[in-house]
Amino acid sequence: MSNDPTLWSAFPIFSITAVCGAFLAVLMLIMCLLMYSKQRKKAYVYMAAAFFFIMTYESLNIHQAFSGRAWQPSGIGMRSLQLFSFILLNLSVLLLYRRTRKVHYGLPAITAAMLLAPFFLPSSINPVWPDLYLTVIEWVVIYLSFSKIAPRIGQRFKYSLGLSIYSIWSSIHIIYKYLSGGDEPGLPLQISALLPLVFYSIIFFILFQRIIELMQSIYRSSITDGLTGLYNRRYFMKHLNHYVSNGTKISAIFCDIDNFKMLNDTHGHAHADEVLQQVATIMEEELDGIGITGRYGGEELVAIVTRKGSKASQVAENIRFRIAEETIVTVSVGYSTLRKGVTADSLMKQADQAMYHSKSSGKNRVTDYRGIRAGSRTTDEAANLGSL
């Protein structure tokens, strides 16, 4: 794009886009530096560097707009700066989604050397050749970005849209530079000044969405068990205490996989982990919409039935039946319903006791804690009558 300072007075859109581009670059630079201080991802370094150069590029354009003087060195310097930032942006988007050892800090240095090569060409060479050289590099980067980066990231459509917009901008530059002779910038050239700003904005939204995804992933990993995907014990008990403190009528279900140690010894830990995941999936499906599930420890999986009208006895039996039918293991299940004066810890102990009753009386069965208490009272009453 021509650097003729008279363009700024005739076409103020160049000034507006330069100011907006510089402002956006500053915001992105600050965001990337903040994220790097927290996570130390290489992607943030590349993106921060890219937006630093974009900020510099747009600042020089702003200076040119208000000073009325053409910035030195020539337009090739501005073009190299813009292209270098474009390469860094694409590289940073890749690193937002992929960790690869093939990308290292030496790559930007090699790229910078390639972009500085036109400055070392003999002065007698045709002035068109340096710009043509940069144009070829630009389209090679565009092709590699479409073919190698877009298929490997999570926001492929949005990224491809940004590349398409940048490609249109580059095409307009080629048409203006080589076919129109660079004399009078018509309407297409004026409109094209907006396209880099749109491209930067799309990169901003890609970064913003990726940061949200990473934050959600970090939060999710802090409250769930890594193997089963169920809530971990700490978060499960936090929920349970919340329901108990609010006086919600809930039931706790306690499941223990039968003969799990033998399964580990005979089939190996990897296969045992797969079985544990299958059991966890069944529990999640049975509690979907009516409660929550968690991993209490080892092969012990727990659940809370929170929805009114859902019978804990039926839910527990469904879990037991499906595990026996769909996996190679069985489970012993116990459950208990919250009563007045019972704490969250006591409720889990009751369900645990009911589970042990199932395990000690034959396994692969469901026991209600109230049934154990009723049996204990009957035994005590018979003992008292016998003593009379």
C-alpha angles and dihedrals in degrees: 000000000000119000095205105143091214088070090071095062094042095044112030090179087084090058093047094050091046091054092046091046093051092048092050091047091054091051092048092046092054092046093050093048091050092049092048091052088057104037108016093220115165090222091070091054093054093045093047090051091048093053091044089059091043089052089050092047094049092043089056089050090051091049090051091048096056101032097051090221126113113245118244136256103050129275089273089071092053091046092051091049092050093047093048091054090049091054092048091050093054092046092050092051089055091050092050087069106022134051108208132167091207090075114071139157092267091069096073089050091053090046092050090051090053091050093048092052094093090063090063096052117113114272090235093065120108107272090225093067099070092053091045089051091054091046091056091051090048094055092044088056091047091051093047091047092053095043104035109023105034095059092051103053134077098237099050098151095048092046093047089050090054092049090049091053091048090049090054090051091050091048091053089050090053092048092048094043102044107019103035096038091233093271111123119015105221130196096285090058092049092051091046089064087074095054099076088051090053090049092051090049092053090051088051091055091046090054093044093051092046091052089052090049091051093047091050090048092050091048092046092051090051094058103034138066111254096221104042102024090229121129113280120245096260095052093041091054090047089058092044092052089049092055093045094049090052091051093240113167102242139155128219122217122199120195129185122185110237118239092356093153090056089051090054092049097046103035102025133246095279093058091042089054090053090052090049089053091050091052090048091051092052091051092049091051093049093048095043108131095357104065148329135275134213145175109247096186139308109342093346114111124181140191141188121217106210107162118098113243094028111118114220090208092059094044091050092048092048090053093048094046097047094047091051091048101040104035138042093249139064130217135219110223134196130176140184134190121225116255131184114287095019117124126216092255091048091050091054091047090053092051089046091053090049089051092052089051089056091049095047093047099055108301126242092072142103125242129192113216090222089060091057091050092047090051091049092051091049090051092048092049092050090050091051092050091049091054093055 
